[in-house]
Amino acid sequence: MSNIELMGILSKPWANVHDIQKIASCGRDNATTIRNDIIKEIKQSGKRLPKSKNIIVPMKSVIDYLDLNIEHICLMAEKELKIKN
């Protein structure tokens, strides 16, 4: 996956298992584990998540959980755009 595609996913406010799979380059089981760990952390902090058909978590929590360097990803995405143009 390119950094441009990654930025597109990371710019969403909420993440589902499919998004986590792409971001973490993992399978559905590992993505579900990551999502469940994030849900547990959020509930332990006393916050609640929206109830919806698809279980979602805040993208910021995913970024923090995976310890992603957003500045670096943005920089690499900009460089990819320059190369494409």
C-alpha positions as CSV (number, residue, x, y, z in Angstrom):
1,M,0.0,0.0,0.0
2,S,1.3,3.4,-0.8
3,N,1.6,6.3,1.7
4,I,-1.1,8.2,-0.3
5,E,-3.5,5.3,0.2
6,L,-2.5,5.0,3.9
7,M,-3.2,8.7,4.4
8,G,-6.6,8.3,2.9
9,I,-7.4,5.6,5.5
10,L,-5.8,7.5,8.4
11,S,-7.8,10.6,7.6
12,K,-11.1,8.9,8.5
13,P,-12.5,9.7,11.9
14,W,-13.4,6.0,12.6
15,A,-11.8,2.7,11.9
16,N,-13.3,-0.7,11.3
17,V,-11.6,-4.1,11.2
18,H,-11.0,-3.7,7.4
19,D,-9.2,-0.4,7.9
20,I,-7.1,-1.8,10.7
21,Q,-6.1,-4.8,8.5
22,K,-4.8,-2.4,5.8
23,I,-3.0,-0.1,8.3
24,A,-1.4,-2.8,10.3
25,S,-0.8,-5.2,7.3
26,C,-2.4,-8.1,9.2
27,G,-5.2,-10.6,8.9
28,R,-8.7,-10.3,10.1
29,D,-8.1,-12.1,13.4
30,N,-5.2,-9.8,14.4
31,A,-7.1,-6.7,13.3
32,T,-10.0,-7.9,15.5
33,T,-7.7,-8.4,18.4
34,I,-6.3,-4.9,18.0
35,R,-9.8,-3.4,17.8
36,N,-10.9,-5.3,20.9
37,D,-7.8,-4.1,22.8
38,I,-8.7,-0.5,21.8
39,I,-12.3,-1.0,22.9
40,K,-11.1,-2.4,26.2
41,E,-8.8,0.7,26.8
42,I,-11.6,3.1,25.9
43,K,-14.1,1.4,28.2
44,Q,-11.5,1.3,31.1
45,S,-11.0,5.1,30.7
46,G,-14.8,5.5,31.3
47,K,-15.7,6.6,27.8
48,R,-18.2,5.0,25.5
49,L,-18.3,4.1,21.8
50,P,-21.2,4.6,19.4
51,K,-23.4,1.6,18.8
52,S,-23.6,0.7,15.2
53,K,-24.0,-2.2,12.9
54,N,-20.2,-2.3,12.4
55,I,-18.0,-2.1,15.4
56,I,-15.8,1.0,15.0
57,V,-13.1,2.7,17.0
58,P,-11.6,6.2,16.8
59,M,-8.8,6.4,14.3
60,K,-6.8,8.4,16.8
61,S,-6.8,5.4,19.1
62,V,-5.7,3.1,16.3
63,I,-2.8,5.5,15.4
64,D,-1.8,5.6,19.1
65,Y,-2.1,1.9,19.5
66,L,0.1,1.2,16.5
67,D,2.4,4.1,17.4
68,L,2.3,5.5,13.8
69,N,4.4,8.5,12.9
70,I,1.9,10.6,11.1
71,E,4.4,13.3,10.2
72,H,6.6,10.8,8.4
73,I,3.7,9.2,6.6
74,C,2.5,12.7,5.4
75,L,6.0,13.6,4.2
76,M,6.3,10.3,2.2
77,A,2.8,10.8,0.8
78,E,3.8,14.3,-0.4
79,K,6.9,12.9,-2.0
80,E,4.9,10.2,-3.8
81,L,2.5,12.8,-5.2
82,K,5.5,14.8,-6.5
83,I,6.9,11.7,-8.2
84,K,3.5,11.0,-9.8
85,N,3.2,14.5,-11.2
